[in-house]
């Protein structure tokens, strides 16, 4: 089996494979290893932050993850993959923020999103001090 192929679960049509779904638990496993990260439950939503700066937040049903992302680049990101990425709510447009559907992500994309969102909220020296290869395993 090639690395990009998933395991056939038997519930998919013949010849197709299931894309492994990203979950809150998978994100938590990575985020909890990032320096200065704390997890909070705010109005029934799980959020990960550094100090008072939130860099990841989940919808109540845990199907959508909001993440820190440069607002100057978000229109391009959403336009590039509109089935995966979404603009934030009108009230969040002032922030460096965008949303992603977890079902559309694979584990590698999730790790990249989480790490880059975290980098937006920590001091550069903290970000540079981590061993990215270790975290992305």
Kinemage of the C-alpha trace (Angstrom):
@kinemage 1
@onewidth
@group {chain A} dominant
@subgroup {mainchain}
@vectorlist {calphas} color= white
{ca unk a 1} P 0.000 0.000 0.000
{ca unk a 2} L 1.289 3.454 -0.895
{ca unk a 3} L 1.593 5.950 2.008
{ca unk a 4} L -1.209 8.136 0.628
{ca unk a 5} L -3.704 5.287 0.703
{ca unk a 6} L -5.829 4.518 3.744
{ca unk a 7} L -7.130 1.137 4.832
{ca unk a 8} L -10.277 -0.141 3.204
{ca unk a 9} L -12.868 -0.322 5.972
{ca unk a 10} L -15.299 -2.364 3.967
{ca unk a 11} L -17.965 0.337 4.203
{ca unk a 12} L -16.758 2.271 1.165
{ca unk a 13} L -17.510 1.434 -2.454
{ca unk a 14} L -15.148 -1.076 -4.020
{ca unk a 15} L -11.799 0.460 -4.947
{ca unk a 16} L -12.024 3.471 -2.631
{ca unk a 17} L -10.359 4.022 0.682
{ca unk a 18} L -11.391 5.967 3.738
{ca unk a 19} L -9.489 9.150 4.548
{ca unk a 20} L -8.475 9.055 8.193
{ca unk a 21} L -10.420 11.718 10.023
{ca unk a 22} L -8.763 14.256 12.269
{ca unk a 23} L -10.306 14.514 15.736
{ca unk a 24} L -10.068 16.757 18.756
{ca unk a 25} L -8.095 14.001 20.492
{ca unk a 26} L -5.497 13.971 17.716
{ca unk a 27} L -5.141 17.745 17.827
{ca unk a 28} L -4.949 17.672 21.634
{ca unk a 29} L -2.134 15.101 21.503
{ca unk a 30} L -0.017 17.515 19.453
{ca unk a 31} L -1.064 20.832 21.003
{ca unk a 32} L -0.446 19.592 24.547
{ca unk a 33} L 3.210 19.024 23.624
{ca unk a 34} L 3.744 22.596 22.437
{ca unk a 35} L 5.467 24.882 24.957
{ca unk a 36} L 3.258 27.349 26.861
{ca unk a 37} L 0.032 25.805 25.548
{ca unk a 38} L -2.962 25.515 27.838
{ca unk a 39} L -6.344 24.014 27.112
{ca unk a 40} L -9.575 25.671 28.204
{ca unk a 41} L -13.277 24.974 27.939
{ca unk a 42} L -15.082 28.235 27.138
{ca unk a 43} L -18.853 28.145 26.569
{ca unk a 44} L -18.677 24.415 25.801
{ca unk a 45} L -15.906 24.928 23.233
{ca unk a 46} L -12.411 23.508 23.564
{ca unk a 47} L -9.710 26.114 22.978
{ca unk a 48} L -5.934 25.981 23.004
{ca unk a 49} L -4.010 29.105 23.849
{ca unk a 50} L -0.734 30.624 24.885
{ca unk a 51} L -1.396 33.134 27.643
{ca unk a 52} L -4.552 34.939 26.595
{ca unk a 53} L -4.012 34.339 22.852
{ca unk a 54} L -6.180 31.565 21.396
{ca unk a 55} L -4.620 29.729 18.468
{ca unk a 56} L -7.063 26.813 18.075
{ca unk a 57} L -10.773 26.560 18.876
{ca unk a 58} L -13.309 23.834 18.150
{ca unk a 59} L -16.981 24.060 17.324
{ca unk a 60} L -19.300 22.571 19.944
{ca unk a 61} L -19.811 19.459 17.788
{ca unk a 62} L -16.036 19.202 17.187
{ca unk a 63} L -16.389 19.095 13.389
{ca unk a 64} L -14.819 22.505 12.679
{ca unk a 65} L -11.570 23.939 14.002
{ca unk a 66} L -10.774 27.630 13.979
{ca unk a 67} L -7.095 28.490 13.902
{ca unk a 68} L -4.755 31.457 13.894
{ca unk a 69} L -3.912 32.429 10.341
{ca unk a 70} L -2.795 35.731 8.767
{ca unk a 71} L -5.926 37.639 7.773
{ca unk a 72} L -4.160 39.038 4.709
{ca unk a 73} L -3.834 35.480 3.341
{ca unk a 74} L -7.131 33.865 4.387
{ca unk a 75} L -9.172 34.785 1.292
{ca unk a 76} L -6.605 33.011 -0.857
{ca unk a 77} L -6.603 29.969 1.430
{ca unk a 78} L -10.397 29.683 1.416
{ca unk a 79} L -10.575 30.231 -2.363
{ca unk a 80} L -7.936 27.544 -2.958
{ca unk a 81} L -9.947 24.831 -1.148
{ca unk a 82} L -13.491 26.043 -0.367
{ca unk a 83} L -14.671 22.552 0.605
{ca unk a 84} L -12.014 22.448 3.312
{ca unk a 85} L -11.518 26.018 4.571
{ca unk a 86} L -14.102 28.617 5.573
{ca unk a 87} L -14.030 32.273 6.481
{ca unk a 88} L -14.618 33.050 10.160
{ca unk a 89} L -17.862 34.570 11.389
{ca unk a 90} L -18.371 38.274 10.756
{ca unk a 91} L -17.505 39.057 14.382
{ca unk a 92} L -14.162 37.228 14.013
{ca unk a 93} L -13.101 38.868 10.730
{ca unk a 94} L -11.016 41.400 12.663
{ca unk a 95} L -8.796 38.601 13.990
{ca unk a 96} L -6.107 36.508 12.307
{ca unk a 97} L -8.483 33.553 12.040
{ca unk a 98} L -9.922 30.976 9.625
{ca unk a 99} L -11.931 27.720 9.951
{ca unk a 100} L -11.306 24.217 8.616
{ca unk a 101} L -13.579 21.176 8.398
{ca unk a 102} L -11.833 18.392 10.325
{ca unk a 103} L -13.265 15.680 8.078
{ca unk a 104} L -11.433 17.246 5.127
{ca unk a 105} L -8.000 17.154 6.827
{ca unk a 106} L -5.433 14.421 6.992
{ca unk a 107} L -3.025 14.030 9.900
{ca unk a 108} L -0.105 15.727 8.119
{ca unk a 109} L -2.182 18.810 7.255
{ca unk a 110} L -3.483 18.967 10.810
{ca unk a 111} L 0.030 18.930 12.241
{ca unk a 112} L 1.126 21.717 9.889
{ca unk a 113} L -1.922 23.868 10.737
{ca unk a 114} L -1.533 23.385 14.487
{ca unk a 115} L 2.188 24.137 14.449
{ca unk a 116} L 1.846 27.256 12.268
{ca unk a 117} L -1.088 28.570 14.334
{ca unk a 118} L 0.939 28.069 17.538
{ca unk a 119} L 3.894 29.901 15.984
{ca unk a 120} L 1.680 32.952 15.473
{ca unk a 121} L 1.136 33.356 19.231
{ca unk a 122} L 4.482 32.463 20.835
{ca unk a 123} L 7.683 34.502 20.926
{ca unk a 124} L 10.001 33.675 18.051
{ca unk a 125} L 12.696 32.363 20.412
{ca unk a 126} L 10.207 29.833 21.850
{ca unk a 127} L 9.181 28.689 18.389
{ca unk a 128} L 12.776 28.318 17.266
{ca unk a 129} L 13.692 26.277 20.344
{ca unk a 130} L 11.425 23.323 19.528
{ca unk a 131} L 12.484 20.311 17.526
{ca unk a 132} L 9.880 20.306 14.772
{ca unk a 133} L 10.884 16.840 13.562
{ca unk a 134} L 10.117 15.425 17.000
{ca unk a 135} L 6.711 17.102 17.112
{ca unk a 136} L 5.672 16.030 13.626
{ca unk a 137} L 6.175 12.334 14.251
